[in-house]
Amino acid sequence: MNKLIVSGRLTKDPILKTSKSGVSYCTLDIVNKDNRIPVNLSIMVFNKDAELSCQYLTKTRLIEIEAKIETDQRTSGLMYVSEKVIFGDKDVSRDTEKPTATTKSCDITDEDF
């Protein structure tokens, strides 16, 4: 099995989306600065992990992701699909009230994954 384990900081706030079949998902865009050259990655997160990520993660938040590497049928490239998301440093910029996720409906179907 191909697996990716990476830690880094979010480069933008995740936005929760829902497929026509009702699957919640989002993309976590992170930058890993462990090397001399920063590496940017986009990782797909699904279902409850996507909902929690959108609810509690914001830009510049430190996270660690364990993902499987799959072939992306749409782009003939690679796609990283999250298996585990670990929230890093505490986000002190948020209010003490429970945050809400932003939901966006789109035309992506299950066949797109």
Secondary structure as a PSIPRED ss2 file (coil, helix, strand):
# PSIPRED VFORMAT (PSIPRED V4.0)

   1 M C   1.000  0.000  0.000
   2 N C   1.000  0.000  0.000
   3 K E   0.000  0.000  1.000
   4 L E   0.000  0.000  1.000
   5 I E   0.000  0.000  1.000
   6 V E   0.000  0.000  1.000
   7 S E   0.000  0.000  1.000
   8 G E   0.000  0.000  1.000
   9 R E   0.000  0.000  1.000
  10 L E   0.000  0.000  1.000
  11 T C   1.000  0.000  0.000
  12 K C   1.000  0.000  0.000
  13 D C   1.000  0.000  0.000
  14 P C   1.000  0.000  0.000
  15 I C   1.000  0.000  0.000
  16 L E   0.000  0.000  1.000
  17 K E   0.000  0.000  1.000
  18 T E   0.000  0.000  1.000
  19 S C   1.000  0.000  0.000
  20 K C   1.000  0.000  0.000
  21 S C   1.000  0.000  0.000
  22 G C   1.000  0.000  0.000
  23 V C   1.000  0.000  0.000
  24 S E   0.000  0.000  1.000
  25 Y E   0.000  0.000  1.000
  26 C E   0.000  0.000  1.000
  27 T E   0.000  0.000  1.000
  28 L E   0.000  0.000  1.000
  29 D E   0.000  0.000  1.000
  30 I E   0.000  0.000  1.000
  31 V E   0.000  0.000  1.000
  32 N E   0.000  0.000  1.000
  33 K C   1.000  0.000  0.000
  34 D C   1.000  0.000  0.000
  35 N C   1.000  0.000  0.000
  36 R C   1.000  0.000  0.000
  37 I C   1.000  0.000  0.000
  38 P C   1.000  0.000  0.000
  39 V E   0.000  0.000  1.000
  40 N E   0.000  0.000  1.000
  41 L E   0.000  0.000  1.000
  42 S E   0.000  0.000  1.000
  43 I E   0.000  0.000  1.000
  44 M E   0.000  0.000  1.000
  45 V E   0.000  0.000  1.000
  46 F E   0.000  0.000  1.000
  47 N H   0.000  1.000  0.000
  48 K H   0.000  1.000  0.000
  49 D H   0.000  1.000  0.000
  50 A H   0.000  1.000  0.000
  51 E H   0.000  1.000  0.000
  52 L H   0.000  1.000  0.000
  53 S H   0.000  1.000  0.000
  54 C H   0.000  1.000  0.000
  55 Q H   0.000  1.000  0.000
  56 Y H   0.000  1.000  0.000
  57 L C   1.000  0.000  0.000
  58 T C   1.000  0.000  0.000
  59 K C   1.000  0.000  0.000
  60 T C   1.000  0.000  0.000
  61 R C   1.000  0.000  0.000
  62 L E   0.000  0.000  1.000
  63 I E   0.000  0.000  1.000
  64 E E   0.000  0.000  1.000
  65 I E   0.000  0.000  1.000
  66 E E   0.000  0.000  1.000
  67 A E   0.000  0.000  1.000
  68 K E   0.000  0.000  1.000
  69 I E   0.000  0.000  1.000
  70 E E   0.000  0.000  1.000
  71 T E   0.000  0.000  1.000
  72 D E   0.000  0.000  1.000
  73 Q C   1.000  0.000  0.000
  74 R C   1.000  0.000  0.000
  75 T C   1.000  0.000  0.000
  76 S C   1.000  0.000  0.000
  77 G E   0.000  0.000  1.000
  78 L E   0.000  0.000  1.000
  79 M E   0.000  0.000  1.000
  80 Y E   0.000  0.000  1.000
  81 V E   0.000  0.000  1.000
  82 S E   0.000  0.000  1.000
  83 E E   0.000  0.000  1.000
  84 K E   0.000  0.000  1.000
  85 V E   0.000  0.000  1.000
  86 I E   0.000  0.000  1.000
  87 F E   0.000  0.000  1.000
  88 G C   1.000  0.000  0.000
  89 D C   1.000  0.000  0.000
  90 K C   1.000  0.000  0.000
  91 D C   1.000  0.000  0.000
  92 V C   1.000  0.000  0.000
  93 S C   1.000  0.000  0.000
  94 R C   1.000  0.000  0.000
  95 D C   1.000  0.000  0.000
  96 T C   1.000  0.000  0.000
  97 E C   1.000  0.000  0.000
  98 K C   1.000  0.000  0.000
  99 P C   1.000  0.000  0.000
 100 T C   1.000  0.000  0.000
 101 A C   1.000  0.000  0.000
 102 T C   1.000  0.000  0.000
 103 T E   0.000  0.000  1.000
 104 K E   0.000  0.000  1.000
 105 S E   0.000  0.000  1.000
 106 C C   1.000  0.000  0.000
 107 D C   1.000  0.000  0.000
 108 I C   1.000  0.000  0.000
 109 T C   1.000  0.000  0.000
 110 D H   0.000  1.000  0.000
 111 E H   0.000  1.000  0.000
 112 D H   0.000  1.000  0.000
 113 F C   1.000  0.000  0.000
